[in-house]
Amino acid sequence: MTQTAGTMTAAGIGGAGKAGSRPKLERAYLQLFEPSKDASMHNPGPKLARIDFQFNPKELVIAKAASWSRKAGKGSAKSAPPQYQGPQPSKLALEMFLDSSQAQSGDVVAVVNKLLECCVPTSESQSQKKGSPPWVQFRWGSLTGFMGYVASVSAKYTLFTSGGLPVRAVCTLSLEELAGDPPKQNPTSGGLLPRKIHRVVVGDTLAGIAYQEYANAGKWRALAEANGIDNPMKLKPGSQIMLPAVEELGARSPAGHAWDSEASAERRKRAVHAAR
C-alpha cells in the first residue's frame, strides 16, 4: 500500500493465523535509520538500532494541522479570507512502559538511554560534518508510521531498588514527520525552499560544499543556480549558501539568469575549471 505523506498505513490484517485461531502477538518497535546521505527526505540511510516495546502501547495519538494566514484589513469590519499556506508536519505521540522489577536489572535505564540518544546526532553524520539525529519509524505488525525524528523524550522513573536503581519507567515520546511531498518553490519569491544553510569560510568552494552535503561534487553548478551565484570562484567568507534537498536541485534557473546568458559562456568555463 502506498503511504500518503504524514499518515500511518496498515497493510491488511497482520499476524492472522488459520481460521478460528488467535492472531499472532506482534510487538511494536522503533526502527532507527542513519540520516540520508544525499539530503533526500524520502530515502533514509542504513538501518541502525531497533528499540522494542516491552509492552505494546495502549494508545497512539496522531495529529496533523494546516497553516493558514489572514491579511489585516485596515478599516474593514470583517477579517480577510484565509490563505492556505500548506500542511504542517504530522506528529505521533505515544508512551512506552518499561519494567525490570523482577530481574532487578539495569535494562530500564539502558532503554531510556537509547531513547534519549535519538535526540543526539549519529556518529556517522558527525564524521561527515552534517550532524543529525537518527531517522525513526514506528512499526507495529502491519502498521507502519511515517518517516520522522524524535522531537522529544521524557522518562518518569516510578520504581527503584533499595540501592537506587530505576527498575520501572514510563517514557513519553513525540515523533515528528520529516517531510511530505518535497516543496519545489516558495510561492511568494519563486525560490527554492532551503533545507539547511552553510556559512562560507575561507577556502570553501562550491564543489567542496556540494561534495560534503550531497556526496557529489558535480552538483556545484545546481547549487550555484539555486543560490543565484554568478561567479562560483568568488565565495565571500561569512556569506550563507542555501542547501536545498537533493530533489530540488533539478530545478532550472530563472530565465535571464547570468548562467543562461551567452555572454557568460567564458565565465562559466573559468568557473568549471576552478571548481574542478
C-alpha positions in Angstrom: 0.0 0.0 0.0 1.3 3.4 -0.9 1.8 5.7 2.1 0.4 9.2 1.9 2.6 11.8 3.4 2.1 12.1 7.2 -0.2 9.0 7.5 0.2 5.6 9.0 -0.5 2.6 6.8 -1.9 -0.9 7.7 -1.1 -3.5 5.0 -4.0 -5.9 5.5 -4.6 -7.9 8.7 -1.2 -8.6 10.1 -0.4 -11.8 12.0 -3.6 -13.6 11.1 -3.4 -17.3 11.5 -5.7 -20.1 10.4 -9.5 -19.7 10.7 -10.6 -19.8 14.3 -7.1 -19.3 15.7 -6.0 -16.3 17.7 -4.0 -13.6 15.9 -0.2 -13.7 16.4 1.0 -11.3 19.0 3.1 -8.6 17.4 5.5 -6.3 19.3 5.7 -2.7 18.4 9.1 -1.2 17.9 11.0 1.9 16.7 13.3 1.3 13.7 16.2 3.7 13.6 18.0 4.7 10.4 21.1 6.7 9.5 20.1 10.0 8.0 20.0 10.3 4.3 23.4 10.9 2.7 22.1 12.7 -0.3 19.8 15.1 1.6 16.7 13.3 0.3 13.7 13.5 2.7 12.4 10.1 1.5 15.4 7.8 1.3 16.9 7.0 4.7 20.4 5.7 5.2 21.3 2.2 6.5 19.3 0.7 9.4 20.7 1.4 12.9 19.3 0.0 16.2 15.8 -1.2 16.8 14.1 -0.3 20.1 11.5 -2.9 21.0 8.5 -2.1 23.2 8.4 -4.3 26.2 4.6 -3.8 26.3 2.6 -2.6 23.3 1.3 0.9 23.6 -2.3 1.3 24.8 -2.9 4.2 22.6 -1.4 6.2 19.7 -2.2 9.9 19.1 -1.5 11.2 15.6 -2.0 14.8 14.7 -2.0 16.9 11.5 -2.6 20.6 11.1 -2.7 23.1 8.2 -1.1 26.6 8.2 -3.4 29.5 7.3 -2.8 33.2 7.3 -5.0 36.3 7.1 -4.1 39.8 5.9 -5.2 42.5 8.2 -7.8 44.6 6.5 -7.4 48.2 7.8 -10.8 49.8 8.5 -12.7 46.7 7.5 -15.5 45.4 9.7 -14.6 41.8 8.7 -11.4 39.8 8.6 -9.9 39.0 5.2 -10.4 35.5 3.7 -7.8 33.0 5.0 -5.0 32.0 2.7 -3.8 28.4 2.8 -0.1 28.2 3.3 0.4 24.5 3.4 0.4 21.5 5.7 2.3 21.3 8.9 4.3 18.1 9.7 2.4 15.2 11.1 3.1 14.3 14.8 2.8 11.0 16.6 2.6 10.8 20.4 2.9 7.6 22.4 4.1 6.1 25.7 6.5 3.2 26.3 6.2 1.3 29.6 9.3 -0.4 30.9 9.6 -2.8 33.8 12.6 -4.9 35.1 11.4 -5.2 38.7 11.5 -9.0 38.7 15.1 -9.2 37.3 16.2 -6.1 39.3 18.4 -5.3 36.3 19.5 -2.1 34.6 17.5 -2.9 31.4 15.1 0.1 32.1 17.9 2.6 32.3 19.5 1.1 29.1 16.4 1.5 27.1 15.8 5.1 28.4 19.3 6.0 27.3 18.7 4.6 23.8 15.6 6.8 23.6 17.5 9.8 24.7 20.2 9.2 22.1 17.5 9.5 19.4 17.9 13.3 20.0 21.6 13.3 19.5 23.5 13.3 16.2 24.7 9.9 15.0 28.5 9.2 14.9 28.4 8.8 11.1 26.6 12.1 10.5 29.1 13.8 12.7 32.0 12.3 10.8 30.5 13.8 7.7 30.2 17.2 9.4 26.4 17.0 8.9 25.3 16.3 12.5 21.8 14.8 12.5 19.9 12.6 14.9 18.7 9.2 13.6 15.6 9.0 11.5 12.9 7.0 13.2 9.8 5.0 12.0 7.2 3.4 14.4 6.2 -0.1 13.4 3.7 -2.5 14.9 2.8 -5.6 12.9 1.1 -4.4 9.7 1.1 -0.8 11.0 3.8 1.5 9.6 4.3 5.1 10.7 5.7 8.0 8.7 9.4 8.5 8.4 10.3 11.1 11.1 12.5 12.0 14.0 12.2 12.0 17.8 11.2 15.6 18.7 11.2 15.0 22.4 11.6 12.2 25.0 10.7 12.3 28.7 11.2 9.4 31.2 9.4 9.2 34.5 11.0 6.6 36.8 8.4 5.2 39.2 10.1 2.3 41.0 13.6 1.8 42.4 15.6 -1.0 44.1 16.8 -0.5 47.6 20.1 0.6 46.0 18.5 3.3 44.0 18.5 1.5 40.6 15.4 2.5 38.5 13.5 -0.7 37.5 10.3 0.9 36.2 9.6 3.8 33.9 7.0 5.4 31.7 8.6 7.2 28.6 6.6 9.7 26.6 7.8 10.2 23.0 6.8 12.7 20.4 7.7 11.9 16.7 7.5 14.4 14.0 7.3 13.9 10.3 10.4 14.7 8.3 8.7 15.8 5.2 5.7 15.2 2.9 6.0 15.9 -0.8 9.2 17.9 -1.3 8.3 21.6 -2.0 9.6 22.9 -5.2 9.3 26.7 -5.0 8.4 29.4 -2.5 5.0 30.7 -3.7 6.0 34.3 -2.8 9.5 34.5 -4.1 9.7 31.6 -6.6 12.9 30.4 -5.0 13.8 27.0 -3.7 13.0 26.4 -0.1 16.1 25.7 1.9 16.8 22.6 3.9 20.0 23.8 5.6 22.3 26.7 5.5 26.1 26.6 5.1 28.1 29.6 6.2 31.1 30.2 4.0 34.6 30.1 5.5 38.0 30.9 3.9 38.9 28.1 1.5 35.4 26.9 0.7 34.4 26.0 -2.8 31.0 25.2 -4.2 32.4 21.8 -5.4 33.6 21.1 -1.9 30.3 22.2 -0.3 28.4 20.0 -2.8 30.5 17.0 -2.0 30.2 17.5 1.7 26.4 17.9 1.6 25.4 15.6 -1.3 28.5 13.3 -1.7 28.6 14.6 -5.3 30.9 17.5 -6.2 29.2 17.7 -9.6 26.2 19.3 -8.0 28.2 22.6 -7.6 26.5 24.2 -10.6 23.0 23.3 -9.5 23.9 24.7 -6.1 25.1 27.9 -7.8 21.9 28.2 -9.7 19.8 27.6 -6.6 21.6 30.5 -4.8 21.9 32.9 -7.8 25.7 32.8 -7.7 27.1 34.3 -10.9 30.8 33.6 -10.1 31.5 30.4 -8.0 35.2 31.3 -7.9 34.5 34.2 -5.5 32.7 33.0 -2.4 32.6 35.7 0.3 33.6 34.3 3.7 30.7 34.8 6.1 28.0 34.6 3.4 25.4 31.9 3.5 24.8 29.2 1.0 21.3 27.6 0.9 21.4 23.8 0.7 18.1 22.5 -0.8 17.1 18.9 -0.6 18.6 16.9 -3.4 15.2 16.5 -5.1 15.0 20.3 -5.5 18.4 20.7 -7.2 16.9 19.7 -10.6 15.0 23.0 -10.9 16.2 25.2 -13.7 17.5 28.7 -13.0 15.1 31.6 -13.9 15.1 33.0 -17.4 17.7 35.6 -17.9 20.0 34.3 -15.1 23.6 35.0 -15.7 24.3 31.3 -16.1 21.9 31.1 -19.0 23.3 34.1 -20.9 25.6 33.6 -23.8 27.7 36.5 -22.6 28.7 34.4 -19.6 29.9 31.4 -21.5 33.6 32.3 -21.0 33.0 32.9 -17.3 31.2 29.5 -16.9 34.3 27.8 -18.5 36.6 29.5 -16.0 34.3 28.6 -13.1 34.1 25.0 -14.1 37.9 24.8 -14.4 38.2 26.4 -10.9 35.6 24.2 -9.3 37.4 21.1 -10.5 
